[in-house]
Amino acid sequence: MRLLLIVFILPFFAASQNLLVNEGFEEENICSEYQVNCAPEGWIYTVPSFTYYFKDKSNAYEGTHYVALIAGYSNKPFYRTFVRSRLLCGLQKGKSYRFQCYVKSRHTILDSVGIYFSSYDFLFEKQVYQKIIPSVYFKNSLQKIVLDTNWQRVIINYTANGTEAFITLGNFSKRGIAGFTGIERENNFFVLFDNVSLTPTDRNEILCKDWQERKEGIYMQDERHEFLAKVIQLNRSKQPVAIKPTITKTLHIDTLTVPDVLFASNSFVLNRQAIKLLDSFTKKINNYKVDSIIVNGHTDGTGNDDFNTGLSWRRANSVAAFLQQSSKMNVISRGLGSEYPVADNRTKDGKQRNRRVEIFIYIRD
């Protein structure tokens, strides 16, 4: 049995990653004043307390938590609240990012709700709220917002200007929202949010190298009540400070096909030709800034699943062990059996093409 080795240099992360922390608001913050769970981790309200952080599985879109923002108030036409968070990584100028969340309200106000990106902390915003123009209104959602009291999905594609460090959610209407709410003994016009995400549309764009440190820093900010009021009061009297976070990184794609790498029939032992080709290959990739390597083993459809999975893993592991030793890089091996054929297993040629090992190389900028 001969094995065709196909080498792909592809992005390590097939799926984009969320640039926002605590997207479902499930992780609870223990505020520094009272040592109680009073707010979601990573998200801070523009008022001293987070009264409207709900734990209610029956009303949440998913999980048990969601947040509510005040878009208006019965006796205060321009009263409104916002919630903001820091981005895990900065955005690349000119690149596209997809914002998504689930939102609902009993009031016809969703068209004036939006998202606002800023280089500074929105908590210290000096502008009158109704004069702020958001980065995008929810009415521009790819999935149309309708007059409905159920959870609705908002999908927005946003093109970055490269200065984004914070994201803020809220009502950006230029008019005041007041009067009777339509709900007995309720003075607030609420908008509810759940499952908020911001991901690169480029599948090769991944989180910045220091995202874990940044997440820890975001979670360490615990002011929520009196302490938050003091912080806001102090900083609103100063010039807003622009934050320059580490931007996301992009993994580049290249493709190399190495033919005629042989294993003995039903064996995982590399022959001399395979070793020679792999040795040449590792010398080449040592010149790259390699993020990581994944080796996938595949078989044709002959034989039972357990045998095919075992053989494909042993072959992948043989290649991975050689690459690991020669390149000193992180290599992951997987045996996928006959689950992912690239040709017809009913033909001899198709079976030969399906007997393969794929090496995925992920290269940083």
N, C-alpha and C positions, 0 to 999 in steps of 0.2 A: 504494500500500500504506500503510495507516494502522497506527500502532503504539500500543498501549495501554500506558502506563507505570504499573506498580503499584509503590508504595513501601512497603516493610516496614521497621519498626524492630525489629530482632531481635538476639539475642545474637551477638557476633562469634565466640565459640568454641562451635561446635556440639557438640564433645566435651569432656567434663570433663578436667581436667589433674591429673596426679599431684602430690600434696603431699609426696612422699618423693623423696629423691635416690637415684640409682644403684640403681634398683629390681631389676635383675637381677644386681647385685653384679659386673658386668663390669669396671667401672673400678677399677684397682688403686691403693692408697695406697702411697706410698714413705715408710716410717716415718723419723722424724727421727734415731733412734738408729743404725740400721744402713744406711740408704740402700738398702733393698731393698724390693721389692713384697711386703708382708707381710699386707695386709688390704684389704678393699673401701673405697673412698672413701666418706666420710660415715657409716659405721657403725662403732661401737666396742664391743668386748667389755668385760665387767665384770671381766676378769682382765688382767694386764699384757701378755700376748701373745695373738695371734690364731692359735693353732695350727691351728684347724679351719676355715680358709678354703681351699676346695678349687678347683682348676682341673682339671676332669675332664669333658670333653664327653660321655663315654659315660654318666655318671651324673647330669649336670645336667638339670633339666627343660627348659631352653632355654639356648642359648649354651654357655659353657664353665665358668662359675663358679657356686658355691652356697656357703652357709654351714651349719655344723653347730653346734648348741647341746647342751650336756650337761644332760640332765634328771635324771640320777642317776649314782651311781658305786658300783661293787661293794662297796667297803669304807667308804664315807662316805655314809650314807643321805640326808643333807640337802645334799649338795654339788650345786650346779647353777650354770650360767652363763647370762648374758643378753646380748643385743646391742641397742644402742639407737641412735637417730638423731634429729636435730633436724628439726622440720617446716619446710618452706619458708615457710609462712604459718600464722598462727594460725587457729583455727576459729571460725566464727560461732556464738554461743550459740543453742541450740535447732535449729540446722540439722542435716541428716542427711548422713553421709559413708559411703562404701562402702570397707571394707577388703577387700583380696583378696590372696591369696598361694597358692603351691603348697608343700605340705609332705609329708614322708614320714618314716616311722620303722619299724624292725624290731620295735619294742616297742609294747605296747598302752597307750600313755601320752598319745596325742594329745588325749584329752578334758580333760586338765589343763593343756594348753598354752594360752596366751592372749596378749592384747596389753594393755599398760598405758600409759595416757596420763598425763603429769605436766606440771606447770608448771615443775618443776626437773629438773636433770640426774640421771637414774637412776644414773649412775656413782657418785654421792655418797650413795646411799640408805643410811639408817641402820637401817631396819627389818630384822628377820630375814626373809629371803626367803620362807620358808614361811608367814609371817603376812600377806603382802601379798595383797590381793584384786584381781585384774586388772579392767580396765575391761570386758572381754568374754572369755569362754572360747571356744576353737575349737569346743567341743561345741554352741555356739549358731549354728554356721554355717548359712546358708541351704541350702548343699549339704551333705548329711549326711556326716559323717566315719565311715568304716567301718574294720574291721580288715583292712587291706591294706598291703602293703609297697611299693606303687607310689606315684607322685606323686598327690596329691589336691588339688583346689582348695577353698580356704576362702573363703567370701563372708560378710561380716558388715556389717550396717548399724548405724552408731554415731551416737547423738545427742550433739552436743557440748555441753559446759558453758561453753565460752568461755575456759577457762584453759589449754588444751592447748598445749604447746611442744615436748614430746619424746614419742617413741613407743618402747616397749621390747617385745621378743619374748622369750618364755621359758616355762619350766615353773613354774606357780603352784600346784602340788599342795601340800596341807597335810601330806601324808605323805611320808616319806622313800622314795626309790627306791634299792634296793640289792640285793645278791645276785648270782647268776650271770646274765650278760647273754644267754646262749645262743649266744654267739659266742666261739670259742676265742681266747685271748690278748687279749680286748677287755674292758676294765673299765668303759667309758662306755656309758650309755644315751643314744643320740644322737637328736636330731630335726633334720631337714634342711629348709632354707628356700630358696626361689627365687622370683623375680618378685613382689616385694612392692609393693603400691600402695595409696594412700589418695586417693580422689577425691570431690568434692562430688556429691551426687545431683541437686542443682539445676543444670541445664545452663547456667544464666545466671551461675553463680558461678565466678569465675576467679581466677587467682593474684594475690597482692598486688603492688603496684607495685615493691617492692624485692626481689622473689624472686631475681633474678640476683645481687645483692649478697649476699644471705643464703646462696645456694648457694656462692659463692666463700668466704665465711666458714666454712661447714661443712666444705668440702674442705681448708681451711688447717689444721685441727686434725690434727696428725700424730703425737701421742704414742701409742705402742702397746705399749712394753715397759717398761723401767725408768722412763722419763719418765712413763708413764701411772700406774705404781704410786705415784710420788711425788705426782702431781696428785691421785689418789684419796685417798691418805692425808692430804694437807693439807686437802682440802675436806670430808672426812667429819667432821672435828672442828669444822666451822663450821655455822652455821645454813643450811639449804638456801635458795638464792636463786631466787625465782620469776622466770622470763623472760616478758616480754610481747611476743611477736612481732607484726608487722603482720598484721592479719587479711586474709582473702581479700576480694575486692570482688565486688559483684553488678552485672551489667548489666541494666538495666530494659528492658521491652518496651513498645512502643507501635506502632500501625499507622495508616498514612495511605495512602489510595488517591487517586492523581491521574489522572483519566481523559483520554482524547483528546489525548495527545501524539503529534504527527504527524512522520513522516519522509516524504520523497518516495519513490516506489516504487523498491525496490532501492537506496536511498541511505542514508547515515549522517548527512546534514546536518540539523541541528535547525532547525525553522521558528520563526517569531516567537512562536507560541503556546507552543511548548515552552520557549523561552528565558524567556518571561514566567513560566510556571509554575515552572520551575527556579529562577529568581531569587527568587520569593516563598518557595520551599521553603528555599533556603539561608539566607535571613534568619531563618526560623523555627529551623533547627537550630543557628544560631550562638548561640542562647540555651541550648543544651544542653551538658553536659560530654561531648562526643562522644569515644569511644575511637578509632573508625575507621569507614570507610565502604567497602562493597564494592558494585560495580555489576556485575550479571550480564546479559548480552544473550542473548536467545532468539529463535529463528525458528520458523516452522511446518515441516511435513515436506516442502514442495515444494522441488525442486532437489537437487543432490548435497551430500554432507556437507561437502566442502571449501568450497564456496561459502557454505553456511549458517553454518559456523563463522566464516569470515572476515567475513561481513556482521554477524553477531551481535557479534563482537568490536569491529568499527569503530563500531557504534552504541553499545555500552557505553562505548567509549573516548571518544566524543563527549560523552556525559553526564558521564563521570568528569572529563574535562578542564574542563568548565564548573564542576562542583562544586569541583574542586581550586582553580581560579582564584578562585571567588567565596567559598569558605569557608576557604581556606588550611589545610585539613585533609588528612590522609593518605587517599587514595582509591585503591582497587585495582579494576581492571576486568578482566572475564573474558568470553570469548565461548564460550557453551555450545551453540550451534547449535540443533538440534531434539531434543536428547537428553532434555530435561525438559519435555514438554508438560503443560499443565494442562487441556487440553480435547481433544476428538476431532478429529484432523487430516483426517477424511473429510468434515467439514462446513465450509461457508464461515465460519460463526460461530466454530467451533472453531479454525480456522486463524488468524482474527483475534485470538482470545484468546491463542494461543500466540506470536504476534509481539509480544514485550514486552521491556521492560528493567526489571529489578528492582533497587531500591536498598536495601541493607541498612545500617541505622544502628545502631551499637552505643554505648549510653549508659551511662556510669559513674554510680555513686552521687554 
